[in-house]
């Protein structure tokens, strides 16, 4: 048995060393998504172009550069749609366009970007303005406007709009259109893409929060045997489809540095303050069962009822703002406006405070989900006793939902809405006003409050007082088991200091047992024999 253990130790040491030092193989392809109608038109053009001009590397570089230009323009149009949701007046989609600076295009596409753009314009794929916008603090250099020509523009805009309607309005909308994948294989273009990734990583590392999280994340890995056993059990129990299990295995291999791909460690700081990493992108069961910190088991210190608690800070800010206790704060996603008629300000704010005290007490006592469970189960549209988990999902989905949704398709969310109207009517009106400009603004603001708490209050204390490695999963922090109690005390103290009426809990490893496969693969056997390791007879007495 000892020889087998020694062999596995050698493999573990090799993998850990490989993770930090192995050289990267150059990429052979890179996939981008284009609207299907645009994709079909461009592929047809590529076929005609290569038939006429040949399949030389220079021509392939030009075509792949053109594909990247189309990808950049369509990506910006998607961003324009989201911006168009929150601006007044609405911008007609025929005017949707994006401004790309010459400096950006040259840096990303090289000297051939002008030829690529001219070819796309001449063949009716994109339009280009003849004038330009001068560069400013947000755009470097001279910027010209680019847009997709009809019918590609109309087709893509219709696809984006119908997809958004189906997602937000919760109706039987048919999404008109799809996306198709174009594969870039030109070594020249692939090298430029690689350089852009390196530049993006370099810029992101200038963010001190990203730099710290990236360094801390390098101490974490996944126990592959435990993860595989966990995934197998989830598939057998019907909790995960086999295809999704394979995707999780791919994530694990990338995180452990076993794939020849860039970005094994992924850290991104979004504009709402949240940090996204390999760990936040994994299933909770995998994190709890198989995540390790320098080989040690970990525990996750989680804020209980976090979103239900953080919205209290939003309501409190609204009340303080109109009681003139706060100056106007422009660093927010929210737009405050009165929810009362003339002369009723003090009355409404007083009622809001009374409702907020009641809501706050439910959160502090850990009974907020049980309250909505009881009230929603008695709702006329709910003909059964809801579980606590159903009530929790209904409450959170309502907090982040659009103003209008189909209550027949979402009866629990509709019951939660009626519960707010009945028991917290003024808080409900306040929530409505905060969502009226952009329904997602409330979610963005709560994420910002959560991120500020974790990265401005808690993480500095962990670094200074505990000195252990950690990684974050939005409202929770993962640390080696022996430090979990200390970190929990810090988080509870900071929750109290910030007047957030909740507490933390510690979640330890799930009980999944890692087992060896019944029949080891041939490569494994060959490796053991080459190292003169004797197999173990488990059937021996």
C-alpha positions in Angstrom: 0.0 0.0 0.0 2.8 2.3 0.8 4.2 2.2 -2.8 0.8 3.4 -4.2 0.6 6.3 -1.7 4.2 7.3 -2.7 3.3 7.2 -6.3 0.2 9.5 -5.8 2.4 11.9 -3.8 4.8 12.1 -6.7 1.9 12.8 -9.1 0.5 15.5 -6.7 3.8 17.2 -6.5 4.3 17.1 -10.2 0.8 18.7 -10.8 1.4 21.4 -8.3 4.8 22.2 -9.8 3.3 22.1 -13.3 0.5 24.5 -12.4 3.0 27.2 -11.6 5.8 26.7 -14.2 4.6 24.9 -17.3 4.9 26.7 -20.6 1.8 27.4 -22.7 1.2 25.8 -26.1 0.1 28.4 -28.7 -3.7 28.4 -29.4 -4.7 26.9 -32.7 -8.2 28.4 -32.8 -10.5 30.9 -31.1 -14.3 30.9 -31.4 -16.5 34.0 -31.6 -20.2 34.4 -31.8 -22.0 36.3 -34.6 -25.7 36.7 -35.3 -26.8 33.9 -37.6 -27.9 36.0 -40.5 -24.6 38.0 -40.4 -22.7 34.7 -40.0 -24.3 33.2 -43.1 -23.7 36.3 -45.1 -20.0 36.5 -44.0 -19.3 32.8 -44.5 -20.7 33.1 -48.0 -18.5 36.1 -48.7 -15.4 34.2 -47.3 -16.2 31.3 -49.7 -16.4 33.6 -52.7 -13.3 35.6 -51.6 -11.1 32.5 -51.2 -12.4 31.0 -54.5 -11.3 34.2 -56.3 -8.1 35.0 -54.4 -6.9 31.7 -53.0 -6.3 30.2 -49.5 -3.1 32.0 -48.7 -2.2 32.8 -45.0 -2.5 36.6 -45.9 -6.1 36.1 -47.1 -7.0 34.0 -44.0 -5.5 36.8 -41.8 -7.7 39.4 -43.5 -10.8 37.3 -43.3 -10.3 36.6 -39.6 -9.6 40.3 -38.9 -12.8 41.1 -40.6 -14.6 38.6 -38.4 -13.2 40.3 -35.3 -14.4 43.7 -36.5 -17.9 42.3 -36.9 -17.6 40.7 -33.5 -16.6 44.0 -31.9 -19.5 45.9 -33.5 -22.1 43.4 -32.5 -20.8 43.2 -29.0 -21.1 46.9 -28.6 -24.7 46.8 -30.0 -25.6 44.3 -27.3 -24.3 46.8 -24.8 -26.2 49.6 -26.4 -29.5 47.6 -25.9 -28.8 47.4 -22.2 -28.0 51.1 -22.0 -31.2 51.8 -24.0 -33.2 50.2 -21.2 -32.4 53.0 -18.8 -32.2 56.1 -20.8 -34.9 58.6 -21.8 -36.0 59.1 -24.4 -35.4 55.8 -26.0 -33.1 55.7 -29.0 -34.6 54.0 -32.1 -32.7 50.9 -33.0 -31.9 52.1 -36.5 -29.6 54.7 -34.8 -27.8 52.1 -32.7 -24.0 52.5 -33.3 -20.7 52.2 -31.6 -17.7 54.4 -31.5 -14.4 52.6 -31.9 -11.2 54.6 -31.8 -8.4 54.2 -34.4 -5.9 53.6 -31.6 -8.0 50.7 -30.2 -8.6 49.1 -33.6 -4.9 49.4 -34.5 -3.8 47.9 -31.2 -6.2 45.0 -31.4 -6.3 44.3 -35.1 -2.8 45.5 -36.4 -2.0 47.4 -39.5 -4.5 45.5 -41.6 -7.6 46.9 -39.8 -8.2 49.6 -42.4 -8.2 47.1 -45.2 -10.6 44.9 -43.2 -13.0 47.7 -42.5 -12.9 49.0 -46.1 -13.7 45.5 -47.3 -16.6 45.1 -44.9 -18.0 48.6 -45.9 -17.6 47.9 -49.6 -19.5 44.5 -49.3 -22.4 45.9 -47.3 -21.7 44.4 -43.9 -21.0 47.6 -41.8 -21.5 51.3 -42.2 -19.0 53.9 -41.1 -19.4 57.6 -40.4 -17.3 60.1 -42.3 -16.8 62.3 -39.2 -15.3 61.4 -35.9 -15.6 62.2 -32.2 -12.4 63.6 -30.6 -10.9 61.5 -27.9 -11.6 62.2 -24.2 -10.9 60.7 -20.8 -13.0 57.7 -21.7 -12.0 57.2 -25.3 -8.4 57.5 -26.6 -7.8 59.1 -30.0 -10.3 59.8 -32.8 -13.5 57.7 -32.8 -15.6 57.0 -35.8 -19.1 55.4 -35.5 -19.7 51.9 -36.9 -23.0 50.0 -37.3 -24.3 46.9 -39.0 -26.0 47.5 -42.3 -29.5 46.5 -43.0 -30.8 43.8 -43.0 -28.1 42.5 -40.5 -28.8 45.4 -38.1 -32.6 44.9 -38.1 -32.2 41.1 -37.7 -29.8 41.4 -34.8 -31.8 44.1 -33.0 -34.9 42.0 -33.3 -33.1 39.0 -31.9 -31.8 41.1 -28.9 -35.2 42.7 -28.3 -37.2 39.4 -28.4 -34.7 37.6 -26.2 -34.9 40.4 -23.7 -38.7 40.5 -23.8 -38.9 36.7 -23.2 -36.5 37.1 -20.2 -38.0 40.1 -18.6 -41.6 40.2 -19.5 -42.1 36.5 -18.8 -44.5 36.0 -21.7 -44.7 33.5 -24.5 -42.4 35.6 -26.7 -40.7 33.7 -29.6 -37.0 34.6 -29.9 -36.4 35.5 -33.5 -32.9 34.6 -34.5 -29.9 32.7 -33.1 -26.1 33.1 -32.7 -23.5 31.1 -34.6 -19.9 30.4 -33.9 -17.1 31.4 -36.2 -13.7 29.9 -35.7 -10.6 32.0 -36.0 -7.5 30.0 -37.0 -5.0 32.6 -38.4 -1.8 32.4 -36.3 -1.3 36.2 -36.8 -4.8 37.0 -35.5 -4.6 34.5 -32.7 -1.3 36.1 -31.5 -3.1 39.5 -31.4 -5.9 38.0 -29.4 -3.4 36.5 -27.0 -1.7 39.9 -26.6 -5.0 41.5 -25.9 -5.7 39.0 -23.1 -2.4 39.6 -21.6 -2.9 43.4 -21.7 -6.4 43.0 -20.1 -4.9 40.9 -17.4 -2.1 43.4 -16.8 -4.7 46.3 -16.6 -7.0 44.3 -14.3 -4.0 43.5 -12.0 -3.6 47.2 -11.4 -6.8 47.0 -9.4 -5.6 46.2 -5.9 -8.6 44.0 -5.1 -8.1 41.9 -8.2 -4.4 41.6 -7.4 -5.0 40.4 -3.9 -7.8 37.9 -5.0 -5.6 36.6 -7.8 -2.7 35.9 -5.4 -5.0 34.3 -2.8 -6.7 32.2 -5.4 -3.4 30.6 -6.4 -3.3 28.8 -3.1 -6.6 26.9 -3.8 -7.2 23.8 -5.9 -9.8 21.1 -6.4 -9.4 17.5 -5.1 -10.2 15.8 -8.4 -11.1 12.4 -6.9 -13.5 13.9 -4.4 -15.0 16.2 -7.1 -15.5 13.3 -9.5 -17.3 11.2 -6.8 -19.4 14.3 -6.0 -20.4 14.8 -9.6 -21.2 11.1 -10.1 -23.5 11.1 -7.1 -25.2 14.2 -8.2 -25.8 12.7 -11.7 -27.1 9.4 -10.1 -29.5 11.4 -7.8 -30.8 13.4 -10.7 -29.4 16.7 -9.4 -27.3 17.3 -12.4 -27.4 16.3 -16.1 -24.4 14.3 -17.4 -23.6 17.1 -19.9 -23.4 19.7 -17.1 -21.2 17.3 -15.1 -18.7 17.2 -17.9 -18.7 21.0 -18.0 -17.9 21.1 -14.3 -15.0 18.7 -14.9 -13.7 21.0 -17.5 -13.8 23.9 -15.1 -12.0 21.9 -12.5 -9.2 20.9 -14.9 -8.8 24.5 -16.0 -8.7 25.7 -12.3 -6.1 23.0 -11.5 -4.0 24.1 -14.4 -4.3 20.8 -16.3 -5.4 22.3 -19.6 -3.2 24.1 -22.1 -5.3 27.2 -22.0 -4.8 30.8 -20.9 -6.5 32.1 -17.9 -6.4 29.0 -15.6 -7.1 31.5 -12.8 -9.9 33.8 -13.6 -10.5 37.0 -11.5 -12.8 39.8 -12.7 -14.0 42.9 -10.9 -17.4 43.9 -12.4 -18.8 47.5 -12.3 -21.1 46.5 -9.5 -18.2 45.7 -7.2 -18.5 42.0 -7.3 -15.5 39.7 -7.8 -16.0 36.7 -10.2 -13.5 33.9 -10.1 -13.2 30.2 -10.9 -14.6 29.4 -7.4 -17.7 31.6 -7.8 -18.4 29.9 -11.1 -18.4 26.4 -9.5 -21.3 24.4 -8.1 -21.7 24.9 -4.4 -21.5 21.1 -3.8 -18.1 21.0 -5.5 -16.8 23.9 -3.5 -17.9 22.3 -0.2 -16.7 18.8 -1.0 -13.5 19.2 -3.0 -12.0 22.7 -2.6 -8.7 22.7 -0.8 -6.3 25.5 0.4 -2.7 24.4 0.1 -4.0 20.8 0.5 -6.1 21.6 3.6 -9.9 21.3 3.9 -11.8 24.5 3.9 -14.9 26.0 5.4 -17.3 28.6 4.0 -18.4 31.5 6.3 -21.7 32.6 4.9 -23.9 35.7 5.7 -27.4 34.4 6.5 -30.3 36.0 4.6 -27.8 38.5 3.1 -29.9 40.0 0.3 -32.9 40.3 2.6 -30.7 42.1 5.1 -28.8 44.4 2.7 -32.0 45.9 1.3 -32.5 47.4 4.8 -29.5 49.7 4.1 -31.2 50.8 0.9 -34.5 51.7 2.7 -32.6 53.4 5.5 -30.7 55.5 3.0 -33.9 56.5 1.3 -35.5 57.6 4.6 -32.3 59.5 5.7 -32.0 61.2 2.4 -35.5 62.7 2.6 -35.1 63.6 6.3 -32.1 65.7 5.1 -29.7 63.6 7.0 -27.8 62.7 3.8 -26.5 64.8 1.0 -27.2 63.6 -2.6 -25.0 60.7 -3.3 -24.1 60.3 -7.0 -22.2 57.1 -6.4 -25.3 55.0 -6.6 -27.3 53.1 -9.2 -30.5 54.3 -7.6 -32.6 57.3 -8.4 -34.6 58.6 -5.4 -38.0 60.3 -5.9 -40.8 61.0 -3.4 -43.6 58.4 -3.0 -46.0 60.8 -1.3 -48.4 63.6 -2.3 -47.8 67.2 -1.1 -47.9 67.6 2.6 -47.6 63.9 3.4 -43.9 63.5 3.6 -43.5 63.2 7.4 -46.5 60.8 7.6 -45.2 58.5 4.9 -41.6 58.5 6.2 -42.9 57.7 9.7 -44.9 54.8 8.4 -41.8 53.6 6.4 -39.7 53.6 9.6 -42.4 51.6 11.5 -42.5 49.0 8.7 -38.8 48.9 8.4 -38.5 48.2 12.1 -40.8 45.3 11.8 -39.0 44.0 8.7 -35.7 44.5 10.5 -36.8 42.5 13.5 -37.8 39.6 11.3 -34.4 39.5 9.7 -32.6 39.9 13.0 -34.6 37.0 14.5 -33.8 34.8 11.4 -37.6 34.5 10.6 -37.9 36.6 7.5 -38.2 33.6 5.1 -40.6 31.8 7.6 -42.8 34.9 7.6 -43.2 34.9 3.9 -43.6 31.2 3.9 -46.6 31.4 6.3 -48.2 34.4 4.6 -47.7 33.2 1.0 -49.1 29.7 1.9 -52.3 31.4 2.9 -52.5 33.3 -0.4 -55.6 32.5 -2.4 -53.5 31.6 -5.5 -51.3 29.2 -3.5 -53.2 26.0 -2.7 -50.6 24.3 -0.6 -48.1 24.8 2.1 -44.9 26.3 0.7 -41.5 25.1 1.9 -39.0 27.6 3.4 -36.8 27.2 0.3 -39.7 28.1 -2.0 -40.5 31.2 0.0 -36.8 32.2 0.0 -36.6 31.9 -3.8 -39.9 33.7 -4.2 -38.7 36.6 -2.1 -35.3 37.0 -3.8 -36.8 36.7 -7.3 -39.3 39.4 -6.4 -36.6 41.7 -5.1 -34.7 41.5 -8.4 -37.7 41.1 -10.8 -39.0 43.6 -13.3 -42.0 45.7 -12.2 -44.3 43.7 -14.3 -44.4 39.9 -14.6 -46.9 37.2 -15.2 -48.3 36.2 -11.8 -50.0 33.2 -13.4 -46.7 31.7 -14.5 -45.0 32.9 -11.3 -47.6 32.4 -8.5 -45.2 32.3 -5.6 -43.5 35.6 -6.8 -47.0 37.1 -7.2 -47.9 35.9 -3.6 -44.7 37.6 -2.3 -45.7 40.8 -4.1 -49.2 40.8 -2.5 -47.6 40.1 0.9 -45.4 43.2 0.6 -48.4 45.3 -0.4 -50.4 44.1 2.6 -47.7 44.1 5.4 -45.2 46.6 4.1 -47.1 48.9 1.8 -44.8 52.0 2.1 -41.7 50.0 1.7 -43.3 48.4 -1.4 -44.0 51.8 -2.9 -40.4 52.8 -2.2 -39.1 49.6 -3.9 -41.4 50.3 -6.9 -40.0 53.9 -7.2 -36.4 52.6 -7.1 -37.1 50.1 -9.8 -39.1 52.4 -12.0 -36.1 53.9 -13.8 -34.3 50.5 -14.2 -35.5 47.4 -12.4 -32.0 46.1 -12.1 -30.7 49.2 -10.3 -31.9 47.8 -6.9 -30.0 44.5 -7.5 -26.9 46.5 -8.6 -27.0 48.7 -5.5 -27.4 45.7 -3.1 -24.4 44.0 -4.8 -22.4 47.1 -4.3 -23.2 47.3 -0.6 -22.4 43.6 -0.3 -19.0 44.0 -2.0 -18.1 47.0 0.0 -18.8 45.1 3.2 -16.7 42.1 2.1 -13.7 43.9 0.5 -13.6 47.1 2.5 -14.5 45.9 5.9 -13.9 42.1 6.3 -11.0 41.2 4.0 -8.5 43.8 5.4 -9.1 42.5 8.9 -8.5 38.9 7.7 -5.2 39.9 6.2 -4.1 41.9 9.2 -5.5 39.8 12.1 -5.8 36.2 10.9 -3.1 36.1 8.1 -4.7 33.1 6.4 -5.4 32.6 2.7 -9.0 33.1 1.6 -11.2 33.4 -1.4 -14.6 35.0 -1.7 -18.0 33.9 -3.1 -19.8 37.2 -3.2 -21.4 37.2 0.3 -19.3 34.4 1.8 -15.6 33.8 2.5 -13.8 30.5 2.2 -10.8 29.8 4.5 -9.0 26.8 5.9 -11.1 25.1 8.5 -8.9 26.0 11.4 -9.5 29.7 10.8 -13.2 29.6 10.2 -14.3 30.5 13.8 -12.0 33.6 13.9 -13.2 34.8 10.5 -16.8 34.3 11.6 -16.2 36.5 14.6 -14.8 39.2 12.4 -17.7 39.1 10.0 -20.3 39.2 12.8 -18.5 42.2 14.4 -18.5 44.1 11.1 -22.2 43.2 10.5 -22.9 44.7 13.9 -20.8 47.8 13.2 -22.5 48.4 9.9 -26.0 47.9 11.5 -26.8 45.0 9.2 -29.2 42.8 11.3 -28.0 39.4 10.5 -25.2 37.0 11.4 -23.0 34.4 9.8 -22.8 30.6 9.7 -20.1 28.1 8.9 -20.6 25.5 6.3 -18.2 22.6 6.3 -17.3 19.8 3.8 -20.1 17.7 2.5 -19.9 14.0 3.2 -19.0 12.5 -0.3 -16.6 9.6 -0.4 -14.0 9.6 -3.1 -13.5 6.1 -4.6 -11.1 4.8 -7.2 -12.5 3.7 -10.6 -13.2 0.0 -10.9 -10.8 -0.3 -13.8 -7.8 2.1 -14.0 -7.1 3.3 -17.5 -4.1 1.9 -19.4 -2.0 5.0 -19.1 -2.3 4.9 -15.4 -1.2 1.3 -15.3 1.7 2.0 -17.6 2.9 4.9 -15.5 2.8 2.7 -12.3 4.8 -0.1 -14.0 7.4 2.4 -15.4 7.9 3.6 -11.8 8.1 0.0 -10.6 5.1 0.5 -8.3 3.4 -2.7 -7.2 -0.4 -2.6 -7.4 -2.4 -3.3 -4.2 -4.6 -6.3 -4.0 -7.7 -5.0 -2.2 -9.2 -8.4 -2.0 -6.3 -9.8 0.0 -7.1 -10.6 3.6 
